[in-house]
Amino acid sequence: MIWYPYQQMKTMGAPYEIIDASGVYLHTKDRALIDSVSSWWSVIHGYKHPELTQAILDQAGRFSHVMLGGLTHEPVQRLSQKLEEFLPGDLNYCFFSDSGSVAVEVALKMALQYYMNRGDSQRTMILALEHAYHGDTFKTMEAGDDEDYHFVLKAYGPSPHVVHIPTEADALERAFLQYHERLNCLLVEPLLQGAGGMRMYDRSFLQRARELCDQYGVLLVFDEVATGFGRTGNRFVADLVLPDILVLGKALTGGYIGHAATVANRRVFEGFYDDDPNHALMHGPTFMGNALACSVALKSIELFEREDYMAKIRRIEAITRREMEGFSHPKVREVRIMGGCVCVEVQDSADLKGYQQFAYERGVFSRPFLNCMYAMVPYVISEAELVKVLETMKAWFQR
Ligand SMILES: Cc1ncc(COP(=O)(O)O)c(C=O)c1O
């Protein structure tokens, strides 16, 4: 039996069965559905993209996987080199893993050990944001702040190793004043907090965070698993404010295969690079640097650059703003738009009950959560398809 995610197995409805997928469409036996959530925000080029599929087939004809312990190969070398060029600043040291959660775990381990390697074992604390989501593994749940997902952690009581603050400058200043000697990092989903409720905040918070991290010698970690590759309207938020460690996942492979990267700058890398074997980073997921994942990631980045995806995202944002302009309803608390993300936050999560089926019947796959109805569409969507997604969202309130 399949144990489905985030579902009470006893009461859940039958999931829609997908038998084919192509472009922005998921196909069931009797319907074509626009995937308005890009399979959890990852399938930026749409489904069955011929060049991505070919990249995987070509690599599978050579080998699909070899371990990175004691071995290396061209796809992983080329991908790390490409990321070195593609990412801003000196974010040049790529540690690969198989999922976003694990890549965040790696970032947190790096930040902790960076200070331990310097003989500083006091800096055990993480500064994180209220409503943060960084994954479902244990340390990422602890760094996250979402009781809806992670209430199981209550069994342990409050963590002495994580402090959560709102995205407000005053709270940031106070936290640094109070905890700076014990902090190893500030971990954030920059500009857009996804699973915690599609919350958007200003870049000035990140600019001040960078200054305070510099002032107090704390590492700044950007979890761009969701925001990376254009979702906020920036290639990476790291293009605006440079972190010390950047985490990528989801769209890294165009959503074809789970893979992720924790990318460190020179300062962090050099904190591990010496003659002492105990200063090595002791981590090594079996499928890190998987050759199929690296090959498809390379092709995905090539498409992103060659087909000017940033222009596609600007177009998506402009159409979204145009279509949502003036939209309001007593049940709607706020409409938020940033780059390729639109969220309609309702007053009460009960107001979204039945919306998924409503959208399905109109040819749109949607998956509202908490009190958020949202769309994060594949960037290859046409204007007519995007308008249909947005019309469907609005129509729910106009019944
Ligand atoms: C910001 C952020 N970090 C980490 C993760 C976890 O990634 P994964 O589901 O690949 O483990 C997610 C997933 O939604 C995410 O949105």
The ligand as an SDF file (V2000), in Angstrom:
LIG
                    3D

 16 16  0  0  0  0  0  0  0  0999 V2000
   12.3320   26.1960    1.1290 C   0  0  0  0  0  0  0  0  0  0  0  0
   12.3530   24.6940    1.1240 C   0  0  0  0  0  0  0  0  0  0  0  0
   13.4140   24.0580    1.6490 N   0  0  0  0  0  0  0  0  0  0  0  0
   13.4890   22.7220    1.6550 C   0  0  0  0  0  0  0  0  0  0  0  0
   12.4800   21.9460    1.1300 C   0  0  0  0  0  0  0  0  0  0  0  0
   12.5820   20.4520    1.1730 C   0  0  0  0  0  0  0  0  0  0  0  0
   12.8880   19.9310   -0.0710 O   0  0  0  0  0  0  0  0  0  0  0  0
   12.6100   18.3820   -0.3720 P   0  0  0  0  0  0  0  0  0  0  0  0
   11.1280   18.2020   -0.3720 O   0  0  0  0  0  0  0  0  0  0  0  0
   13.2550   18.1590   -1.7120 O   0  0  0  0  0  0  0  0  0  0  0  0
   13.2760   17.6080    0.7140 O   0  0  0  0  0  0  0  0  0  0  0  0
   11.3610   22.5660    0.5700 C   0  0  0  0  0  0  0  0  0  0  0  0
   10.2490   21.7750   -0.0010 C   0  0  0  0  0  0  0  0  0  0  0  0
    9.1930   22.2400   -0.2570 O   0  0  0  0  0  0  0  0  0  0  0  0
   11.3000   23.9840    0.5780 C   0  0  0  0  0  0  0  0  0  0  0  0
   10.2320   24.6330    0.0760 O   0  0  0  0  0  0  0  0  0  0  0  0
  1  2  1  0
  2  3  1  0
  2 15  2  0
  3  4  2  0
  4  5  1  0
  5  6  1  0
  5 12  2  0
  6  7  1  0
  7  8  1  0
  8  9  2  0
  8 10  1  0
  8 11  1  0
 12 13  1  0
 12 15  1  0
 13 14  2  0
 15 16  1  0
M  END
$$$$
